[in-house]
C-alpha cells in the first residue's frame, strides 16, 4: 500500500525529466487532485466492467466515503415532514443513482429508502407502494437530497440534525498526505501512468520498427 503523499512524490520525480503542458510547472495540489480523479475513474471502470457483470452490485469499499451532513427543514405548510440536505461533493455517476450509497440517521441505525425523483407523488396511488409512506425515504434532485419522514413517526423536529451520508467517491479533501490510498497494489502503477499522461510528462514512445522491405 502507498500513501497519498508518496504517490504524489513519485509522480513529481518522474515528471521532472519531461515537459508539462504549456511548459508550466505543475503544483503539488494539482497532482493531488489528478490522483483522486484518476482513482475515481479507475475504480468506477472496474466496478462497471468487472463487478456488476458478475452480479456484484456492491462497490469496492475503497469508494465509500462517509459524511455527516446537517439537514434543513423544507419551508412548506402543506408538507410538514420534509427535510433536505446538500451533498458536500458530487459522487461518481452510476446506474440507479447508486453514487449515493446510503442515507441514515446519525447513528446509522435507520436507513432511508431511495426512490426516483417524482415517485413521491404517486406512492399513495399505487397498490403495494402505499406502505412506503410508513418508512422514511429520500429522492435526489441534482445536489439536493429530499427526505420525507412518516407522519406517525415521533421524530424530533429540531433543526440542524445531522444525517450520515455515504457517497461513492475518493474525496481529495478527506485523504491526507500520510493516509494510505485504499486501492489494489496493481492499480498504483496505472494511477501514476495516467497522471503523468494527463500532465504530458511521459516520454514519447518512439516507433523503432524498421522498414524491412529494403528497396533501392
MARVOSE-328512 format. One record per residue: y, x, z of N, C-alpha, C in turn. Coordinates in steps of 0.1 Angstrom, whole numbers, padded with zeros to 4 digits, always signed. Example, Ala and Ser with C-alpha at 12.3 -4.5 7.8 and 13.67 -1.06 7.14 Angstrom:
// residues 2
-0057+0132+0078-0045+0123+0078-0033+0132+0078
-0022+0128+0071-0011+0137+0071+0000+0129+0079
// end
This chain:
// residues 216
-0012+0008+0000+0000+0000+0000+0012+0009+0000
+0023+0004-0006+0035+0011-0007+0047+0003-0002
+0057+0010+0004+0068+0003+0009+0078+0000-0002
+0087-0009+0000+0098-0011-0010+0106+0001-0012
+0110+0008-0002+0118+0020-0003+0111+0031-0012
+0098+0033-0009+0091+0043-0016+0090+0041-0031
+0087+0028-0035+0086+0025-0049+0100+0026-0056
+0110+0023-0049+0124+0025-0054+0127+0040-0057
+0123+0048-0046+0125+0062-0048+0117+0068-0060
+0105+0063-0062+0097+0068-0073+0103+0064-0086
+0108+0052-0087+0114+0048-0100+0127+0056-0102
+0135+0058-0092+0147+0066-0094+0144+0081-0098
+0134+0086-0092+0130+0100-0096+0125+0101-0110
+0117+0091-0114+0112+0091-0128+0123+0088-0138
+0132+0080-0134+0143+0077-0143+0153+0088-0145
+0153+0098-0136+0163+0108-0137+0162+0117-0149
+0150+0117-0155+0148+0125-0167+0150+0117-0180
+0153+0104-0178+0155+0096-0190+0170+0092-0191
+0172+0083-0200+0186+0078-0201+0186+0063-0199
+0195+0058-0191+0196+0044-0188+0204+0037-0198
+0203+0024-0198+0211+0016-0208+0226+0018-0206
+0233+0019-0217+0247+0020-0217+0252+0034-0211
+0242+0043-0209+0245+0056-0203+0252+0055-0189
+0248+0045-0182+0254+0043-0168+0243+0045-0158
+0246+0052-0147+0237+0054-0137+0233+0041-0130
+0221+0038-0128+0217+0026-0122+0217+0028-0107
+0221+0018-0099+0222+0019-0085+0208+0015-0078
+0207+0019-0066+0195+0016-0058+0194+0001-0056
+0205-0006-0054+0204-0021-0053+0199-0028-0065
+0203-0022-0077+0199-0028-0090+0184-0026-0091
+0179-0014-0088+0164-0012-0089+0157-0021-0079
+0162-0023-0067+0155-0031-0057+0154-0045-0062
+0165-0050-0069+0164-0064-0074+0154-0065-0086
+0154-0055-0094+0145-0055-0105+0130-0054-0100
+0128-0047-0090+0114-0046-0084+0109-0060-0080
+0118-0067-0073+0114-0080-0069+0112-0090-0080
+0121-0089-0091+0119-0098-0102+0107-0095-0110
+0103-0082-0111+0091-0078-0118+0079-0083-0111
+0079-0081-0097+0067-0086-0089+0066-0101-0090
+0076-0108-0090+0075-0123-0091+0069-0127-0104
+0073-0120-0115+0068-0124-0128+0053-0120-0129
+0049-0108-0124+0035-0104-0125+0026-0112-0117
+0031-0116-0105+0022-0125-0096+0021-0139-0102
+0032-0144-0108+0032-0157-0114+0022-0156-0126
+0023-0146-0134+0014-0145-0146+0000-0144-0141
-0003-0137-0131-0017-0136-0126-0022-0149-0121
-0013-0156-0114-0017-0169-0108-0020-0179-0120
-0011-0180-0130-0013-0189-0141-0024-0186-0150
-0026-0173-0152-0036-0169-0162-0050-0166-0156
-0051-0163-0143-0063-0160-0137-0068-0170-0127
-0059-0173-0117-0063-0181-0106-0065-0196-0110
-0055-0201-0117-0055-0216-0120-0066-0219-0130
-0069-0211-0141-0080-0214-0149-0094-0214-0142
-0095-0206-0131-0107-0206-0124-0108-0217-0113
-0097-0226-0113-0097-0237-0104-0091-0234-0090
-0085-0222-0089-0079-0218-0076-0064-0221-0077
-0060-0233-0071-0046-0237-0072-0038-0230-0061
-0045-0224-0051-0038-0217-0040-0032-0204-0046
-0020-0202-0044-0013-0189-0049-0017-0177-0040
-0014-0165-0045-0016-0153-0037-0007-0154-0025
-0012-0150-0013-0004-0151-0001+0009-0143-0002
+0008-0133-0010+0020-0124-0012+0032-0132-0017
+0030-0143-0024+0041-0150-0030+0047-0160-0020
+0041-0162-0009+0046-0173+0001+0057-0166+0010
+0069-0171+0010+0079-0167+0019+0084-0179+0027
+0085-0178+0040+0088-0189+0048+0103-0188+0053
+0110-0200+0052+0124-0201+0056+0125-0212+0066
+0135-0211+0075+0139-0222+0083+0153-0227+0078
+0153-0239+0074+0165-0245+0068+0169-0257+0075
+0182-0257+0078+0188-0269+0086+0189-0281+0077
+0184-0292+0081+0185-0305+0074+0199-0311+0076
+0203-0319+0067+0215-0327+0069+0212-0342+0066
+0219-0351+0073+0217-0365+0071+0224-0370+0059
+0217-0378+0051+0223-0384+0039+0233-0395+0044
+0245-0394+0039+0255-0404+0043+0253-0417+0035
+0246-0426+0040+0243-0439+0034+0241-0449+0044
+0247-0461+0043+0245-0472+0052+0232-0479+0049
+0227-0479+0037+0215-0486+0033+0203-0479+0037
+0202-0466+0036+0191-0458+0039+0194-0449+0051
+0188-0452+0063+0192-0445+0075+0182-0434+0079
+0171-0433+0071+0161-0423+0075+0160-0412+0064
+0170-0410+0056+0170-0400+0046+0178-0388+0050
+0172-0376+0047+0179-0363+0050+0177-0355+0038
+0184-0344+0038+0183-0334+0027+0185-0320+0032
+0181-0311+0024+0183-0296+0027+0185-0289+0014
+0192-0278+0014+0194-0270+0002+0185-0258+0003
+0178-0255-0008+0169-0244-0009+0177-0231-0008
+0173-0221+0001+0180-0209+0002+0180-0200-0011
+0168-0201-0018+0166-0195-0031+0158-0204-0040
+0159-0202-0053+0150-0209-0062+0137-0202-0063
+0126-0210-0061+0112-0204-0062+0108-0202-0076
+0097-0195-0079+0092-0194-0092+0088-0208-0097
+0089-0209-0111+0086-0222-0117+0071-0223-0119
+0065-0234-0114+0050-0236-0115+0048-0251-0118
+0037-0255-0125+0034-0269-0127+0035-0277-0114
+0038-0290-0116+0039-0299-0105+0048-0294-0093
+0058-0287-0097+0068-0282-0087+0062-0275-0075
+0051-0267-0078+0043-0261-0067+0051-0248-0062
+0062-0245-0068+0070-0234-0063+0075-0237-0049
+0077-0250-0046+0080-0254-0032+0066-0257-0026
+0060-0247-0019+0046-0248-0014+0045-0259-0003
+0054-0259+0006+0053-0269+0017+0066-0271+0024
+0068-0283+0030+0079-0286+0038+0073-0292+0051
+0076-0287+0062+0071-0292+0075+0082-0292+0085
+0078-0298+0097+0088-0297+0108+0089-0283+0113
+0097-0281+0123+0100-0267+0128+0087-0260+0133
+0078-0268+0139+0066-0262+0145+0055-0261+0134
+0056-0267+0123+0046-0266+0112+0035-0276+0115
+0036-0285+0124+0025-0294+0127+0025-0307+0118
+0037-0311+0113+0038-0323+0105+0042-0319+0091
+0033-0320+0081+0036-0316+0068+0040-0329+0059
+0051-0327+0052+0057-0338+0045+0050-0339+0031
+0048-0351+0026+0041-0353+0013+0050-0352+0002
+0047-0344-0008+0056-0343-0020+0054-0354-0030
+0064-0359-0036+0063-0369-0046+0073-0365-0057
+0071-0371-0069+0080-0368-0080+0094-0375-0078
+0104-0369-0083+0117-0375-0082+0117-0388-0090
+0122-0399-0083+0122-0412-0089+0111-0421-0084
+0100-0415-0079+0089-0422-0074+0093-0430-0061
+0103-0425-0054+0106-0431-0041+0111-0445-0042
+0115-0449-0054+0120-0463-0057+0108-0472-0060
+0096-0467-0062+0085-0476-0067+0074-0476-0057
+0075-0469-0046+0063-0468-0037+0059-0482-0032
+0069-0490-0028+0066-0503-0023+0060-0513-0033
+0063-0510-0046+0059-0519-0056+0045-0516-0062
+0040-0504-0059+0027-0500-0065+0016-0501-0054
+0005-0508-0058-0006-0510-0049-0013-0497-0046
-0015-0494-0034-0021-0481-0030-0011-0471-0026
+0001-0473-0030+0012-0463-0026+0021-0467-0015
+0020-0480-0012+0029-0485-0001+0027-0478+0012
+0014-0473+0014+0012-0466+0026+0020-0453+0028
+0025-0448+0016+0033-0437+0017+0046-0439+0026
+0050-0452+0027+0061-0455+0035+0059-0452+0050
+0046-0450+0053+0043-0448+0067+0042-0433+0070
+0044-0424+0060+0044-0410+0062+0057-0404+0058
+0061-0393+0064+0073-0386+0059+0070-0379+0046
+0079-0380+0036+0077-0374+0023+0090-0369+0017
+0089-0361+0007+0101-0355+0001+0100-0354-0014
+0111-0353-0021+0112-0351-0035+0123-0341-0038
+0123-0335-0049+0132-0324-0052+0140-0327-0064
+0153-0325-0063+0163-0326-0074+0171-0313-0075
+0167-0305-0084+0174-0292-0085+0172-0283-0073
+0182-0279-0066+0181-0271-0055+0181-0279-0042
+0181-0292-0043+0182-0301-0031+0168-0308-0029
+0164-0307-0017+0151-0314-0012+0155-0326-0004
+0152-0338-0009+0154-0350-0001+0142-0354+0007
+0144-0358+0020+0133-0361+0029+0135-0375+0034
+0125-0382+0034+0125-0396+0040+0115-0398+0051
+0119-0402+0062+0110-0405+0074+0106-0419+0074
+0094-0422+0079+0090-0436+0080+0100-0443+0090
+0102-0456+0087+0112-0464+0095+0108-0465+0110
+0094-0466+0112+0090-0468+0126+0089-0455+0134
+0090-0444+0127+0089-0431+0134+0100-0429+0144
+0096-0425+0156+0106-0422+0166+0109-0407+0164
+0118-0405+0155+0122-0391+0152+0136-0389+0156
+0140-0378+0163+0154-0377+0167+0163-0376+0155
+0174-0384+0156+0184-0385+0146+0195-0374+0148
+0193-0365+0156+0202-0354+0159+0204-0346+0146
+0216-0342+0143+0219-0334+0132+0215-0320+0134
+0215-0312+0124+0212-0297+0125+0198-0294+0130
+0189-0302+0126+0175-0299+0130+0169-0290+0118
+0163-0279+0122+0157-0270+0112+0143-0274+0108
+0140-0273+0095+0127-0275+0090+0121-0262+0084
+0108-0262+0083+0101-0250+0078+0098-0252+0064
+0103-0244+0055+0101-0245+0040+0094-0232+0035
+0082-0234+0029+0075-0223+0023+0077-0223+0008
+0083-0212+0003+0086-0211-0012+0077-0200-0018
+0073-0202-0030+0066-0191-0037+0076-0182-0044
+0079-0171-0037+0088-0161-0043+0088-0148-0034
+0090-0137-0041+0092-0125-0034+0107-0123-0033
+0112-0125-0022+0127-0125-0020+0132-0111-0016
+0140-0105-0025+0145-0092-0021+0154-0091-0009
+0160-0103-0005+0168-0103+0007+0160-0103+0020
+0147-0106+0019+0139-0107+0030+0131-0094+0033
+0127-0087+0022+0120-0075+0023+0129-0063+0025
+0126-0056+0036+0134-0044+0039+0129-0031+0033
+0136-0020+0034+0132-0008+0028+0119-0003+0033
+0116-0005+0045+0104+0000+0052+0093-0010+0052
+0095-0022+0046+0084-0032+0046+0074-0029+0034
+0062-0031+0037+0052-0029+0026+0052-0041+0016
+0051-0037+0004+0050-0047-0007+0036-0052-0007
+0035-0065-0005+0021-0071-0004+0016-0074-0019
+0013-0064-0026+0008-0065-0039-0004-0056-0040
-0014-0060-0050-0026-0052-0052-0022-0038-0056
-0029-0028-0052-0026-0014-0054-0025-0011-0069
-0034-0018-0077-0034-0016-0092-0021-0022-0098
-0014-0030-0091-0002-0036-0097+0011-0027-0095
+0010-0018-0086+0021-0009-0083+0025-0001-0095
+0016+0004-0103+0019+0012-0115+0026+0003-0125
+0021-0010-0126+0027-0019-0136+0041-0022-0132
+0044-0023-0119+0058-0026-0115+0067-0014-0118
+0062-0002-0116+0070+0010-0119+0073+0011-0134
+0063+0009-0142+0065+0010-0156+0074-0001-0162
+0073-0013-0157+0081-0024-0162+0096-0022-0158
+0098-0017-0146+0112-0015-0142+0118-0004-0150
+0110+0007-0152+0115+0018-0160+0118+0014-0174
+0110+0005-0179+0112+0000-0193+0125-0009-0193
+0127-0017-0183+0139-0025-0183+0152-0017-0182
+0152-0006-0175+0164+0003-0174+0165+0013-0185
+0155+0013-0194+0155+0022-0206+0152+0036-0202
+0145+0039-0191+0143+0052-0187+0129+0058-0191
+0120+0050-0197+0107+0055-0201+0109+0064-0213
+0102+0076-0214+0103+0084-0226+0098+0077-0238
+0104+0079-0249+0099+0073-0261+0085+0078-0265
+0077+0069-0269+0064+0073-0274+0064+0077-0288
+0061+0089-0291+0061+0095-0304+0048+0093-0311
+0048+0087-0323+0036+0085-0330+0032+0098-0337
+0021+0105-0331+0017+0118-0336+0007+0117-0347
+0003+0105-0351-0007+0103-0361-0002+0108-0375
-0009+0117-0380-0005+0123-0393-0011+0116-0405
-0005+0118-0416-0010+0112-0428-0021+0120-0433
-0033+0114-0432-0045+0122-0436-0047+0122-0451
-0039+0114-0459-0040+0114-0473-0030+0124-0479
-0034+0136-0479-0025+0147-0483-0025+0147-0498
-0015+0140-0503-0013+0140-0518-0002+0149-0521
-0003+0156-0532+0008+0165-0537+0016+0158-0548
// end
